[in-house]
Amino acid sequence: QVQFVESGGGLVQPGGSLKLSCEASGSIFFYFATGWFRQAPGKQRELVASITAAGDIKYDDAVKGRFTVSRDSAKNTVYLQIDSLQPEDTARYYCNVLNSDYEVDDYGLDFWGKGTLVTVSS
């Protein structure tokens, strides 16, 4: 079982940058991939970026070119660099493990952390 602790969020002006961290209590390499999700107020949680155990990376079209996912295997930590922040990026950001369909399996429902809040406002 894995527990995630997300950090690094905050209040940022449009155009600014943030680097989010997602620290896992167990090895994430047992799973197909680790994904970054976000949930904006009144909206469903959505997958925005992912990195497989093999290192393959995918981004949602809405964030491509501005978001960069990376990881430190020794620290069991996945990062999300967010550049050129826009008000529509305002959301709580979470991470979780993914199956080969890039979905969270039932066992992953217990892995959700509290997320980290990103607010983009002038």
ZAFIDO-167386 format. One record per residue: residue number from 1; x, y, z of N, C-alpha, C, O in turn; chain; residue in one letter. Coordinates in nm, 3 decimals, m for minus. Atoms other than C-alpha are relative to their C-alpha. Layout:
(NUM (X Y Z) (X Y Z) (X Y Z) (X Y Z) "A" "A")
...
// end
This chain:
(1 (0.084 m0.119 0.000) (0.000 0.000 0.000) (0.088 0.124 0.000) (0.200 0.123 0.052) "A" "Q")
(2 (m0.075 m0.124 0.013) (0.111 0.354 m0.071) (m0.085 0.115 0.054) (m0.206 0.119 0.032) "A" "V")
(3 (0.064 m0.125 m0.039) (0.027 0.684 0.090) (0.079 0.114 m0.063) (0.202 0.113 m0.066) "A" "Q")
(4 (m0.064 m0.112 0.065) (0.096 1.010 m0.088) (m0.016 0.127 0.083) (m0.120 0.151 0.144) "A" "F")
(5 (0.004 m0.131 m0.065) (0.182 1.348 0.062) (0.045 0.102 m0.103) (0.160 0.102 m0.147) "A" "V")
(6 (m0.029 m0.104 0.099) (0.164 1.640 m0.177) (0.036 0.131 0.070) (m0.016 0.162 0.178) "A" "E")
(7 (m0.041 m0.128 m0.057) (0.328 1.975 m0.112) (0.048 0.093 m0.111) (0.067 0.051 m0.225) "A" "S")
(8 (m0.056 m0.095 0.095) (0.450 2.289 m0.281) (m0.098 0.099 m0.058) (m0.060 0.189 m0.134) "A" "G")
(9 (0.099 m0.092 0.054) (0.125 2.465 m0.360) (0.008 0.136 0.067) (0.084 0.155 0.162) "A" "G")
(10 (0.002 m0.133 m0.058) (0.053 2.829 m0.286) (m0.075 0.096 m0.088) (m0.137 0.058 m0.187) "A" "G")
(11 (0.062 m0.107 0.077) (m0.077 3.160 m0.414) (0.105 0.061 m0.093) (0.211 0.104 m0.048) "A" "L")
(12 (m0.095 m0.046 0.099) (0.093 3.269 m0.734) (m0.070 0.095 m0.097) (m0.188 0.076 m0.128) "A" "V")
(13 (0.055 m0.090 0.101) (0.039 3.553 m0.978) (0.001 m0.067 m0.137) (0.084 m0.154 m0.162) "A" "Q")
(14 (m0.003 0.054 0.136) (m0.047 3.471 m1.339) (0.138 0.018 m0.063) (0.201 0.123 m0.050) "A" "P")
(15 (m0.132 m0.002 0.061) (0.267 3.388 m1.530) (0.109 m0.057 0.088) (0.221 m0.080 0.042) "A" "G")
(16 (m0.098 0.053 m0.093) (0.444 3.255 m1.223) (0.020 m0.150 m0.013) (m0.038 m0.215 m0.099) "A" "G")
(17 (m0.035 0.143 0.003) (0.583 2.909 m1.151) (m0.009 m0.060 0.139) (0.003 0.010 0.240) "A" "S")
(18 (m0.002 0.077 m0.123) (0.555 2.644 m0.886) (0.057 m0.138 m0.030) (0.046 m0.187 m0.142) "A" "L")
(19 (m0.041 0.139 0.014) (0.713 2.305 m0.828) (m0.066 m0.080 0.112) (m0.038 m0.059 0.230) "A" "K")
(20 (0.071 0.083 m0.096) (0.489 2.052 m0.659) (0.076 m0.130 0.022) (0.143 m0.181 m0.068) "A" "L")
(21 (m0.063 0.127 m0.034) (0.617 1.743 m0.482) (m0.106 m0.099 0.046) (m0.206 m0.062 0.108) "A" "S")
(22 (0.089 0.108 m0.042) (0.447 1.411 m0.425) (0.088 m0.111 0.055) (0.152 m0.184 m0.021) "A" "C")
(23 (m0.084 0.100 m0.064) (0.621 1.187 m0.175) (m0.084 m0.122 0.034) (m0.190 m0.112 0.095) "A" "E")
(24 (0.071 0.125 m0.024) (0.514 0.823 m0.159) (0.063 m0.075 0.117) (0.185 m0.076 0.134) "A" "A")
(25 (m0.050 0.073 m0.116) (0.540 0.612 0.155) (0.058 m0.135 m0.039) (0.135 m0.195 0.037) "A" "S")
(26 (m0.052 0.126 0.048) (0.614 0.301 m0.051) (0.048 0.014 m0.142) (0.038 0.122 m0.202) "A" "G")
(27 (m0.055 m0.008 0.135) (0.770 0.215 m0.383) (m0.111 0.017 m0.103) (m0.208 m0.059 m0.106) "A" "S")
(28 (0.098 m0.022 0.106) (0.578 0.354 m0.677) (0.031 m0.085 m0.123) (m0.047 m0.089 m0.218) "A" "I")
(29 (m0.040 0.077 0.118) (0.763 0.123 m0.915) (m0.069 m0.135 m0.010) (m0.053 m0.206 m0.109) "A" "F")
(30 (0.083 0.119 0.010) (0.533 m0.167 m0.831) (m0.119 0.023 m0.093) (m0.185 m0.071 m0.136) "A" "F")
(31 (0.119 m0.036 0.076) (0.269 0.019 m1.030) (0.038 0.047 m0.140) (0.152 0.087 m0.164) "A" "Y")
(32 (m0.027 m0.035 0.140) (0.239 0.096 m1.400) (0.049 0.144 m0.013) (0.145 0.171 m0.085) "A" "F")
(33 (m0.035 m0.141 0.013) (0.257 0.471 m1.357) (m0.046 0.077 0.123) (m0.124 0.027 0.204) "A" "A")
(34 (0.047 m0.095 m0.100) (0.215 0.764 m1.121) (m0.052 0.122 m0.073) (0.012 0.172 m0.166) "A" "T")
(35 (0.061 m0.113 0.069) (m0.012 1.046 m1.220) (m0.023 0.119 0.091) (m0.045 0.104 0.211) "A" "G")
(36 (0.040 m0.123 m0.068) (m0.071 1.406 m1.121) (m0.141 0.034 m0.046) (m0.171 0.035 m0.165) "A" "W")
(37 (0.138 m0.037 0.024) (m0.436 1.505 m1.095) (m0.025 0.140 0.056) (0.051 0.190 0.139) "A" "F")
(38 (0.044 m0.124 m0.063) (m0.611 1.829 m1.022) (m0.151 0.005 0.003) (m0.220 m0.051 m0.083) "A" "R")
(39 (0.144 m0.017 m0.013) (m0.957 1.920 m0.906) (m0.028 0.147 0.030) (0.005 0.198 0.137) "A" "Q")
(40 (0.039 m0.139 m0.017) (m1.086 2.271 m0.954) (m0.134 0.006 0.071) (m0.211 m0.091 0.067) "A" "A")
(41 (0.128 m0.013 m0.071) (m1.378 2.401 m0.747) (m0.117 m0.029 m0.092) (m0.128 0.028 m0.201) "A" "P")
(42 (0.120 0.033 0.076) (m1.702 2.250 m0.871) (0.022 m0.091 m0.119) (m0.071 m0.116 m0.196) "A" "G")
(43 (m0.029 0.087 0.115) (m1.529 2.022 m1.120) (0.051 m0.135 0.046) (0.089 m0.153 0.162) "A" "K")
(44 (m0.051 0.132 m0.032) (m1.426 1.659 m1.134) (0.152 m0.001 m0.002) (0.215 0.081 m0.068) "A" "Q")
(45 (m0.145 0.016 0.000) (m1.073 1.548 m1.065) (0.044 m0.051 m0.137) (m0.019 m0.141 m0.193) "A" "R")
(46 (m0.048 0.038 0.133) (m0.874 1.516 m1.388) (0.149 m0.030 0.003) (0.225 0.029 0.080) "A" "E")
(47 (m0.140 0.036 0.014) (m0.545 1.356 m1.483) (0.068 0.100 m0.093) (0.022 0.123 m0.204) "A" "L")
(48 (m0.067 m0.100 0.082) (m0.299 1.616 m1.612) (0.138 m0.043 m0.047) (0.187 0.006 m0.149) "A" "V")
(49 (m0.133 0.045 0.039) (0.036 1.438 m1.626) (0.028 m0.135 0.064) (m0.027 m0.168 0.169) "A" "A")
(50 (m0.033 0.131 m0.055) (0.183 1.094 m1.572) (0.141 m0.040 m0.043) (0.193 0.006 m0.144) "A" "S")
(51 (m0.131 0.056 0.033) (0.513 0.909 m1.568) (m0.006 m0.148 0.035) (m0.039 m0.185 0.147) "A" "I")
(52 (0.004 0.144 m0.023) (0.536 0.532 m1.607) (0.125 m0.045 0.075) (0.222 0.030 0.087) "A" "T")
(53 (m0.117 0.057 m0.066) (0.774 0.307 m1.418) (0.120 m0.002 m0.095) (0.235 0.008 m0.052) "A" "A")
(54 (m0.106 0.002 0.101) (0.971 0.291 m1.743) (0.048 0.139 m0.038) (0.147 0.154 m0.109) "A" "A")
(55 (m0.042 m0.137 0.028) (0.990 0.669 m1.761) (m0.074 0.070 m0.112) (m0.039 0.182 m0.149) "A" "G")
(56 (0.077 m0.065 0.105) (0.737 0.739 m2.034) (m0.093 0.105 0.061) (m0.156 0.081 0.164) "A" "D")
(57 (0.073 m0.115 m0.055) (0.564 1.073 m1.982) (m0.113 0.041 m0.095) (m0.096 0.042 m0.217) "A" "I")
(58 (0.114 m0.051 0.076) (0.224 1.198 m2.095) (m0.056 0.123 0.070) (m0.048 0.136 0.192) "A" "K")
(59 (0.065 m0.120 m0.051) (0.047 1.531 m2.054) (m0.136 0.017 m0.065) (m0.157 m0.020 m0.181) "A" "Y")
(60 (0.127 m0.041 0.059) (m0.308 1.647 m2.100) (0.028 0.118 m0.093) (0.118 0.199 m0.067) "A" "D")
(61 (m0.024 m0.108 0.097) (m0.333 1.882 m2.398) (m0.010 0.138 0.065) (0.057 0.232 0.020) "A" "D")
(62 (0.020 m0.131 m0.063) (m0.444 2.165 m2.167) (0.125 0.051 0.071) (0.138 0.170 0.097) "A" "A")
(63 (m0.118 m0.041 m0.078) (m0.108 2.166 m1.986) (0.130 m0.024 m0.074) (0.238 0.012 m0.025) "A" "V")
(64 (m0.121 0.033 0.075) (0.135 2.049 m2.253) (0.080 0.125 m0.029) (0.025 0.226 m0.073) "A" "K")
(65 (m0.088 m0.114 0.022) (0.431 2.281 m2.279) (0.019 0.087 0.123) (0.111 0.169 0.127) "A" "G")
(66 (m0.013 m0.080 m0.123) (0.377 2.433 m1.934) (0.028 m0.086 0.123) (0.086 m0.038 0.220) "A" "R")
(67 (m0.019 0.091 m0.112) (0.383 2.131 m1.703) (0.113 m0.097 m0.033) (0.124 m0.144 m0.147) "A" "F")
(68 (m0.108 0.097 0.018) (0.687 1.908 m1.656) (0.001 m0.095 0.119) (0.015 m0.051 0.234) "A" "T")
(69 (m0.001 0.099 m0.107) (0.675 1.585 m1.456) (0.138 m0.065 0.004) (0.200 m0.090 m0.100) "A" "V")
(70 (m0.128 0.066 m0.019) (0.988 1.426 m1.313) (m0.007 m0.080 0.130) (m0.107 m0.075 0.202) "A" "S")
(71 (0.001 0.077 m0.125) (1.084 1.195 m1.030) (0.142 m0.020 0.050) (0.239 m0.012 m0.024) "A" "R")
(72 (m0.125 0.038 m0.065) (1.358 1.110 m0.785) (m0.026 m0.139 0.057) (m0.091 m0.154 0.160) "A" "D")
(73 (0.030 0.137 m0.037) (1.354 0.733 m0.758) (0.049 m0.033 0.141) (m0.017 m0.106 0.215) "A" "S")
(74 (m0.056 0.028 m0.131) (1.574 0.726 m0.449) (m0.088 0.054 0.112) (m0.090 0.001 0.223) "A" "A")
(75 (0.086 m0.062 m0.101) (1.327 0.949 m0.266) (m0.146 m0.040 m0.015) (m0.231 0.005 0.062) "A" "K")
(76 (0.140 0.039 0.027) (1.012 0.784 m0.405) (m0.088 0.123 m0.014) (m0.200 0.127 0.039) "A" "N")
(77 (0.069 m0.127 0.012) (0.905 1.133 m0.501) (m0.017 0.037 m0.147) (0.075 0.023 m0.228) "A" "T")
(78 (0.029 m0.048 0.135) (0.740 1.264 m0.816) (m0.028 0.150 0.009) (m0.091 0.197 0.103) "A" "V")
(79 (0.012 m0.146 0.000) (0.749 1.632 m0.905) (m0.084 0.047 m0.118) (m0.097 m0.022 m0.219) "A" "Y")
(80 (0.072 m0.064 0.110) (0.535 1.861 m1.117) (0.041 0.147 m0.003) (0.001 0.225 0.083) "A" "L")
(81 (m0.039 m0.139 0.022) (0.693 2.182 m1.241) (m0.109 0.064 m0.084) (m0.143 0.015 m0.192) "A" "Q")
(82 (0.105 m0.070 0.072) (0.425 2.426 m1.348) (0.048 0.141 m0.032) (0.077 0.219 0.058) "A" "I")
(83 (m0.044 m0.131 0.046) (0.526 2.729 m1.552) (m0.114 0.074 m0.068) (m0.215 0.014 m0.106) "A" "D")
(84 (0.102 m0.083 0.066) (0.327 3.017 m1.700) (m0.139 m0.028 0.056) (m0.234 m0.053 m0.017) "A" "S")
(85 (0.127 0.031 m0.067) (0.053 2.962 m1.446) (m0.111 0.095 m0.044) (m0.089 0.215 m0.062) "A" "L")
(86 (0.116 m0.074 0.043) (m0.292 3.074 m1.549) (m0.111 m0.017 0.103) (m0.111 m0.116 0.176) "A" "Q")
(87 (0.109 0.013 m0.098) (m0.605 3.137 m1.340) (m0.074 m0.134 m0.009) (m0.120 m0.186 0.092) "A" "P")
(88 (0.071 0.128 0.014) (m0.761 2.821 m1.483) (0.079 m0.118 0.054) (0.028 m0.230 0.058) "A" "E")
(89 (m0.078 0.104 m0.067) (m0.480 2.621 m1.321) (m0.033 m0.009 0.148) (0.013 m0.101 0.217) "A" "D")
(90 (0.039 0.002 m0.141) (m0.630 2.704 m0.983) (m0.076 m0.128 0.031) (m0.180 m0.156 m0.029) "A" "T")
(91 (0.057 0.131 m0.032) (m0.709 2.367 m0.826) (0.079 m0.060 0.116) (0.185 m0.010 0.154) "A" "A")
(92 (m0.078 0.081 m0.093) (m0.606 2.119 m0.562) (0.064 m0.112 m0.081) (m0.004 m0.180 m0.158) "A" "R")
(93 (m0.077 0.098 0.077) (m0.337 1.891 m0.702) (0.032 m0.122 0.085) (0.072 m0.111 0.201) "A" "Y")
(94 (m0.020 0.128 m0.068) (m0.305 1.524 m0.610) (0.086 m0.090 m0.088) (0.104 m0.065 m0.207) "A" "Y")
(95 (m0.063 0.105 0.079) (m0.105 1.222 m0.716) (m0.052 m0.135 0.045) (m0.103 m0.152 0.155) "A" "C")
(96 (0.043 0.136 m0.029) (m0.185 0.854 m0.731) (0.060 m0.092 m0.104) (0.109 m0.046 m0.207) "A" "N")
(97 (m0.052 0.097 0.096) (m0.079 0.535 m0.905) (m0.107 m0.032 m0.103) (m0.227 m0.022 m0.076) "A" "V")
(98 (0.088 0.028 0.113) (m0.228 0.436 m1.238) (0.024 m0.141 m0.053) (0.133 m0.195 m0.041) "A" "L")
(99 (m0.018 0.126 0.071) (m0.293 0.111 m1.421) (0.035 0.030 m0.146) (0.053 0.145 m0.184) "A" "N")
(100 (m0.043 m0.018 0.139) (m0.205 0.055 m1.787) (m0.104 0.072 m0.086) (m0.075 0.112 m0.198) "A" "S")
(101 (0.102 m0.081 0.069) (m0.532 0.225 m1.888) (0.003 0.144 0.049) (m0.085 0.224 0.015) "A" "D")
(102 (m0.016 m0.135 m0.056) (m0.413 0.537 m1.705) (m0.122 0.037 0.086) (m0.171 0.149 0.084) "A" "Y")
(103 (0.110 m0.021 m0.093) (m0.689 0.495 m1.450) (0.045 m0.043 0.140) (0.140 m0.119 0.156) "A" "E")
(104 (m0.027 0.041 m0.137) (m0.688 0.462 m1.073) (m0.085 m0.123 0.030) (m0.208 m0.118 0.022) "A" "V")
(105 (0.072 0.121 m0.035) (m0.780 0.107 m0.975) (m0.066 0.014 0.137) (m0.039 0.108 0.211) "A" "D")
(106 (0.070 m0.005 m0.129) (m1.002 0.029 m0.678) (0.097 0.006 0.117) (0.070 0.076 0.215) "A" "D")
(107 (m0.094 m0.001 m0.112) (m0.699 m0.036 m0.457) (0.061 0.139 0.019) (0.103 0.176 0.128) "A" "Y")
(108 (m0.058 m0.133 m0.007) (m0.576 0.312 m0.539) (m0.090 0.101 0.069) (m0.045 0.210 0.106) "A" "G")
(109 (0.092 m0.094 m0.064) (m0.883 0.473 m0.388) (0.042 0.031 0.143) (0.009 0.137 0.196) "A" "L")
(110 (m0.047 m0.023 m0.137) (m0.721 0.435 m0.047) (0.132 0.076 0.004) (0.179 0.111 0.113) "A" "D")
(111 (m0.133 m0.062 0.003) (m0.398 0.600 m0.160) (m0.005 0.153 m0.009) (0.097 0.219 0.009) "A" "F")
(112 (0.006 m0.146 0.019) (m0.527 0.954 m0.216) (0.049 0.075 0.123) (0.015 0.041 0.236) "A" "W")
(113 (m0.043 m0.088 m0.107) (m0.354 1.219 m0.011) (m0.094 0.119 0.010) (m0.202 0.120 m0.048) "A" "G")
(114 (0.084 m0.118 m0.018) (m0.488 1.557 0.093) (0.017 0.101 m0.112) (m0.060 0.196 m0.123) "A" "K")
(115 (m0.023 m0.091 0.110) (m0.347 1.729 m0.212) (0.069 0.127 0.047) (0.090 0.149 0.166) "A" "G")
(116 (m0.060 m0.130 m0.029) (m0.183 2.068 m0.235) (m0.070 0.104 m0.086) (m0.091 0.083 m0.205) "A" "T")
(117 (0.083 m0.100 0.066) (m0.373 2.383 m0.326) (0.086 0.101 m0.077) (0.179 0.160 m0.022) "A" "L")
(118 (m0.063 m0.101 0.085) (m0.258 2.602 m0.613) (m0.105 0.104 m0.034) (m0.210 0.072 m0.090) "A" "V")
(119 (0.091 m0.111 0.031) (m0.424 2.940 m0.645) (0.074 0.101 m0.085) (0.179 0.152 m0.045) "A" "T")
(120 (m0.062 m0.094 0.093) (m0.342 3.163 m0.939) (m0.088 0.124 m0.008) (m0.200 0.119 m0.059) "A" "V")
(121 (0.081 m0.122 m0.006) (m0.460 3.519 m0.890) (0.091 0.120 0.013) (0.198 0.113 0.074) "A" "S")
(122 (m0.075 m0.125 m0.014) (m0.337 3.874 m0.921) (m0.054 0.082 0.116) (m0.003 0.191 0.144) "A" "S")
// end
